């Protein structure tokens, strides 16, 4: 019974990390790159407006950052639940 609750805690933490990461990526790519692009047009980054930068490069860089965050956090979560790789 305790093993089942440990599995449920592990997977609920895993799903929570995935959902938060997907929300961040959606806000950055769709929100900043498409919906808020007109509002961000007055801010210049690298010779172009911030909305265009998010649409072209920012969402990709945030996605790569989220990949590294997910790997780091899952390694930590694996260690907490005793299922880390050898």
Protein Blocks (a to p, Z undefined) as FASTA:
>chain_A
ZZmmmmmmmmmmmmmmmmmmmmmmmmmmmmmmmmmmmmmmmpcgehiafklmmmmmmmmm
mmmmmmmmmmmmmmmmmmmnopacZZ
